[in-house]
Amino acid sequence: MKYDCIIIGAGPGGIFSAYELVKLNKGMKIAVFEAGKELAKRKCPIDGKKITSCINCKTCAIMNGFGGAGAFSDGKYNITNNFGGNLWEYIGKETALDLMEYVDTINVSHGGEKTRTFETGNTKFKKVCLEHDLHLLDAKVRHLGTEINYIVLGNIYNELKDKVDFFFESPVKSIEYVDKIYKINIDNINNDTYYGDKVIISVGRSGSKWMEKISSDLNIPTQSNRVDLGVRVELPAEVFQEITNELYESKIVYKTKNTNDQVRTFCMNPHGVVVNENTNGIITVNGHSYEDPKLHTKNTNFALLVSLQFSEPFKDSNGYGENIAKLSNMLGGGIIVQRFGDLVSGRRSTKARIDEGFITPTLKATPGDLSLIIPKRILDGVVEMIYALDKIAPGTANMDTLLYGVEVKFYNMHVEIDKNLMTKYPNLFVIGDCSGVTHSLSHASASGIYVARYITEHK
Ligand SMILES: Cc1cc2nc3c(=O)[nH]c(=O)nc-3n(C[C@H](O)[C@H](O)[C@H](O)COP(=O)(O)OP(=O)(O)OC[C@H]3O[C@@H](n4cnc5c(N)ncnc54)[C@H](O)[C@@H]3O)c2cc1C
């Protein structure tokens, strides 16, 4: 089978490439190969009753399938160059913002009509933060919410499914470049082979190991990226209510006094839930929240993260993060939860101590001691930031505040691509999170549109 364009991965990067290619190119033959299942069949087996923790499915329903890692995410669509990736370094700040805005209009017209945007523009919290040595980053965010995000994806799929050949449960094994054409080998029982003139790789974070292998097979240079390590904080929603009501998501940065490390808030989920995340068999913590008030919890959660990048002689930032996550998986069988009070008192949390607290955890995690897992420098930074946040959101440093560990944001290594997001091979593009350039729904989606338009202009 031969296609004009083959897209590998049906996350936001892949989906929006397909969307724009279909829109701009009547009759173009496009195929999408996806390791996971179609949207309606994605179901994590954790039901909280029979199955309470991750059982390491062959493909993780949370990370893989139509919609990619974003399908069950909170759908916080951040329109900003300040975080979420460095796409602007390749395509320019204005173009990056324009493309993010464009994708936002697609989301809105496909089911997100009733959702709201929040802006940091003239908020009083900027000054309040500065008074306490905290820095609020500028952004505009649309909160789709987990359930609307799902509806939007469903509507986009319905629109595309008759115009694009989707192959689910079809992980691509390898790519060969033979006689100016790409040969795509599928890892299924028939070992199917397809051919494409142009290939867009968008395999996300879950495809990081595969991307590493492909880069090495094709001799495409790569560079190590950073890793973000820390905890997820869960507290009563009232504590952050004033901030979340106005801004929904606030990215606040703090510089620690002794080490000058930057600690930052990440992925804030008012009235949300804390969840497990499985990346290549390693369980880390994450969070999301629903738009529908009926699905709201009494808690708000957000991550506190410190970025680390290694250079010489050790370069493997992700490996460092992985090993710390493995340590928590070894000690806790998955995620560990600890009361802030227990952490600062130098004792482990126990089930009894958690049960006696005033906060009901939204994730079933193992009570334990995070100081046995997270390096002192990082944990000190997290504790220092919790005290700093306590000044703008009193109650953050309460003894019952829950800390889940570890939260790790793995970044794919940087794949060498040019300003068109193309590798040294003609018409072989690497976009979205697997390029190491993006790490958000908005930047990944924008990169898909960008490449689709480039392909259209250079047919
Ligand atoms: C729980 C959670 C919550 C999140 N919340 C937010 C949020 O609120 N806002 C935000 O901006 N970002 C959020 N993110 C991050 C966001 O989801 C990602 O940045 C975004 O999905 C990246 O898009 P992508 O297309 O690059 O990759 P992905 O979404 O990871 O998609 C890649 C796809 O490629 C497939 N694939 C992998 N390898 C292969 C292969 N060999 N062959 C075929 N297919 C393959 C995978 O199955 C996957 O479906 C969240 C992530 C998680 C896990």
Ligand as a Chemical Component Dictionary entry (heavy atoms), coordinates in Angstrom:
data_LIG
# 
_chem_comp.id                   LIG 
_chem_comp.type                 NON-POLYMER 
_chem_comp.pdbx_formal_charge   0 
_chem_comp.three_letter_code    LIG 
# 
loop_
_chem_comp_atom.comp_id 
_chem_comp_atom.atom_id 
_chem_comp_atom.alt_atom_id 
_chem_comp_atom.type_symbol 
_chem_comp_atom.charge 
_chem_comp_atom.model_Cartn_x 
_chem_comp_atom.model_Cartn_y 
_chem_comp_atom.model_Cartn_z 
_chem_comp_atom.pdbx_ordinal 
LIG C1  C1  C 0 -2.403 12.450 32.434 1  
LIG C2  C2  C 0 -1.874 13.536 31.532 2  
LIG C3  C3  C 0 -2.420 14.808 31.603 3  
LIG C4  C4  C 0 -1.969 15.828 30.759 4  
LIG N1  N1  N 0 -2.575 17.044 30.820 5  
LIG C5  C5  C 0 -2.215 18.020 29.951 6  
LIG C6  C6  C 0 -2.911 19.265 29.919 7  
LIG O1  O1  O 0 -3.892 19.489 30.632 8  
LIG N2  N2  N 0 -2.443 20.227 29.072 9  
LIG C7  C7  C 0 -1.379 20.025 28.237 10 
LIG O2  O2  O 0 -1.016 20.938 27.490 11 
LIG N3  N3  N 0 -0.732 18.836 28.218 12 
LIG C8  C8  C 0 -1.132 17.828 29.044 13 
LIG N4  N4  N 0 -0.473 16.625 29.015 14 
LIG C9  C9  C 0 0.607  16.438 28.023 15 
LIG C10 C10 C 0 -0.012 16.240 26.627 16 
LIG O3  O3  O 0 -0.961 15.211 26.684 17 
LIG C11 C11 C 0 1.096  15.945 25.625 18 
LIG O4  O4  O 0 2.011  17.007 25.629 19 
LIG C12 C12 C 0 0.520  15.771 24.201 20 
LIG O5  O5  O 0 -0.430 14.746 24.178 21 
LIG C13 C13 C 0 1.634  15.475 23.199 22 
LIG O6  O6  O 0 1.093  15.178 21.954 23 
LIG P1  P1  P 0 1.865  14.257 20.884 24 
LIG O7  O7  O 0 0.968  14.109 19.724 25 
LIG O8  O8  O 0 3.210  14.796 20.682 26 
LIG O9  O9  O 0 2.089  12.853 21.610 27 
LIG P2  P2  P 0 1.093  11.850 22.329 28 
LIG O10 O10 O 0 -0.141 12.536 22.750 29 
LIG O11 O11 O 0 1.886  11.141 23.352 30 
LIG O12 O12 O 0 0.682  10.836 21.171 31 
LIG C14 C14 C 0 1.588  9.953  20.599 32 
LIG C15 C15 C 0 0.861  8.733  20.075 33 
LIG O13 O13 O 0 1.783  7.941  19.350 34 
LIG C16 C16 C 0 1.525  6.568  19.596 35 
LIG N5  N5  N 0 2.757  5.785  19.368 36 
LIG C17 C17 C 0 3.855  5.695  20.148 37 
LIG N6  N6  N 0 4.784  4.899  19.552 38 
LIG C18 C18 C 0 4.233  4.477  18.387 39 
LIG C19 C19 C 0 4.683  3.630  17.330 40 
LIG N7  N7  N 0 5.901  3.064  17.334 41 
LIG N8  N8  N 0 3.847  3.400  16.298 42 
LIG C20 C20 C 0 2.615  3.966  16.248 43 
LIG N9  N9  N 0 2.138  4.773  17.232 44 
LIG C21 C21 C 0 2.948  5.031  18.268 45 
LIG C22 C22 C 0 1.092  6.535  21.048 46 
LIG O14 O14 O 0 0.295  5.380  21.276 47 
LIG C23 C23 C 0 0.297  7.832  21.188 48 
LIG O15 O15 O 0 -1.078 7.648  20.987 49 
LIG C24 C24 C 0 -0.912 15.582 29.840 50 
LIG C25 C25 C 0 -0.351 14.299 29.766 51 
LIG C26 C26 C 0 -0.817 13.278 30.579 52 
LIG C27 C27 C 0 -0.221 11.910 30.467 53 
# 
loop_
_chem_comp_bond.comp_id 
_chem_comp_bond.atom_id_1 
_chem_comp_bond.atom_id_2 
_chem_comp_bond.value_order 
_chem_comp_bond.pdbx_ordinal 
LIG C1  C2  SING 1  
LIG C2  C3  SING 2  
LIG C2  C26 DOUB 3  
LIG C3  C4  DOUB 4  
LIG C4  N1  SING 5  
LIG C4  C24 SING 6  
LIG N1  C5  DOUB 7  
LIG C5  C6  SING 8  
LIG C5  C8  SING 9  
LIG C6  O1  DOUB 10 
LIG C6  N2  SING 11 
LIG N2  C7  SING 12 
LIG C7  O2  DOUB 13 
LIG C7  N3  SING 14 
LIG N3  C8  DOUB 15 
LIG C8  N4  SING 16 
LIG N4  C9  SING 17 
LIG N4  C24 SING 18 
LIG C9  C10 SING 19 
LIG C10 O3  SING 20 
LIG C10 C11 SING 21 
LIG C11 O4  SING 22 
LIG C11 C12 SING 23 
LIG C12 O5  SING 24 
LIG C12 C13 SING 25 
LIG C13 O6  SING 26 
LIG O6  P1  SING 27 
LIG P1  O7  DOUB 28 
LIG P1  O8  SING 29 
LIG P1  O9  SING 30 
LIG O9  P2  SING 31 
LIG P2  O10 DOUB 32 
LIG P2  O11 SING 33 
LIG P2  O12 SING 34 
LIG O12 C14 SING 35 
LIG C14 C15 SING 36 
LIG C15 O13 SING 37 
LIG C15 C23 SING 38 
LIG O13 C16 SING 39 
LIG C16 N5  SING 40 
LIG C16 C22 SING 41 
LIG N5  C17 SING 42 
LIG N5  C21 SING 43 
LIG C17 N6  DOUB 44 
LIG N6  C18 SING 45 
LIG C18 C19 SING 46 
LIG C18 C21 DOUB 47 
LIG C19 N7  SING 48 
LIG C19 N8  DOUB 49 
LIG N8  C20 SING 50 
LIG C20 N9  DOUB 51 
LIG N9  C21 SING 52 
LIG C22 O14 SING 53 
LIG C22 C23 SING 54 
LIG C23 O15 SING 55 
LIG C24 C25 DOUB 56 
LIG C25 C26 SING 57 
LIG C26 C27 SING 58 
# 
